[in-house]
Amino acid sequence: MMCAEGFEAAPACAPRRVLVAMSGGVDSSVAAALLKERGFEVIGATMQVWPRAFSTREREGGCCSIAAVEDARRVASTLGIPYYVLNFEERFEEEVISYFAREYVSGRTPNPCVRCNQRIKFGHLLHKAKEIGASFIATGHYARICRDRETGRHLLLTGKDARKDQTYVLYSMTQDELAHTLFPVGAFRKDEVRRIAASLGLPVAEKRESQEICFIPDDDYRRFLREYMPEARDPGPILDVEGKVLGEHEGIAFYTIGQRRGLGIASAEPLYVVDIDPARNAVIVGRQRDLMAEGLIASELNWIPFDRLEQPIEVEAKIRYRTPAVLATVTPLAARPGEDRTRGGDSIGSGPGEVEVRFSTPQRAVTPGQSVVFYDGEVVVGGGIISKSLRNRH
C-alpha cells in the first residue's frame, strides 16, 4: 500500500473551506484549531439533536447538549471562526433514537454511535457542508484517512493513539464520505491533544470526556425505553437452554446478551442471558459456557479497500468497541433472491449478502445488533451488523 495520508491526501489546489463538527469537547476544538493553522477556512458547527420532548435536566449534560453548545461557541470565539448551531432534531429522533428503541424491542442491542455517524455526521452534515461550499467536514475522531496511490481508493486507518482509536464506529463510511472528511487529531495522542488545547488557551483543554449515550445522559437505557416506548413492556417467559420456564421478564427490550444481574432467578450457579427470541417473546438464560460463540453471521455490510468481498479473507475482528480484536476468517455468503441492503433503507452498509465470521478462539457474548468490524493491521477492511451468533458446541 502506497498511501498519501492526512491533509496532504487532498489536492493542493482543492478548495480549503471546511465545516468542523464541534461537540464542545477538547478533540473537536483542537481539530478546528489545527485546520485553521494549516490555512483552511474553518466554519464551526454544532448539531442540535436533542428533541424538545427531553427535559431541561437531560439537556444540561453530554455531547450536543446546551452546555456543549456554549463550550463550542466559546472555543469558536477564541479561535476567531464563524460558528453555527444546526437543527437536526427531527432527523436525529427519526434516524437514531427511534431506530435505537425499535432495535431493542426487536431483541437486538444497537450501537447508536455507529448509526449517528452514518446517518447524521457523515450523511446530513456532509450534505450541509456541500450546500455552503465547503469541500470537507472534519471531526475530532481518533482515526486517519489516506488515499492509496495504487488503487485510488480512500482508506480508513486506526488512530495513532491505540487507546483512543474510534474506527469501530466509523467503518460504514463510503468512498465519497472518506474523500470529503478530515480527522485532524487522528495523528496525535490524547495527552498531546490536551497540551495543544492548553497552549492555545482553549477553554475546554481539561474538559472531562463524555462517555454516555448522548440522548441518555444518566446511562440508564431501560428507564429511557420505559418512557420513550411504553409498549416495550411486554412480559414473557425466561427459559433455560433446554426450554424450561424459569421465570418471567418484563419485556425483551430490557435484556441484552451477557446480562447477569436483574434476572430475578434463584440458581445454584450464575445464569446469564445467552439469547433473545423475539418470535417467542422469550429471554434465554444459561451458564457462562453457553455465552461462547465460534463465530457469527453479519449483514448490512460495508467494505472500504474494495467494493465487495469475493472470497474468504483473514482479518482481525472486533465484536465490541472496547473488546480486543481476534483473528478470524470472513467468508461471503450468497445473497438471498430479492435481497436489498442498499443505504436507502434502514441498513448501514452498501454491500449485498451476508458473511460468515469464524473466530480463531471462541468469543463471549456475541450480540445481534452490535457491529463487527474487520481490520488488516491499521487498515479498516469493513464491517457489518451482527445478525446471528454461531454458538460454541459442547
Secondary structure, DSSP 4 states (H G I P E B T S, - for coil): --EEEGGGGS-TTS--EEEEE--SSHHHHHHHHHHHHTT-EEEEEEEE---TTS-HHHHTSSTTSHHHHHHHHHHHHHHT--EEEEE-HHHHIIIIIHHHHHHHHTT----HHHHHIIIIIIIIIHHHHHHTT-SEEE---SEEEEEETTT--EEEEE-SSTTT--GGGTTT--HHHHHTEE-GGGGS-HHHHHHHHHHTT-TTTTPPPP-S-TT-TT--HHHHHHHH-GGG---EEEEETT--EEEEES-GGG--TT--TT-----SS--EEEEEETTTTEEEEE-GGGGEEEEEEEEEEEESSSSS--S-EEEEEESSTTSPPEEEEEEEEPPPTT----TTSS-S--B-SEEEEEEEEEEE---TTSEEEEEETTEEEEEEEEEEEEEPP-
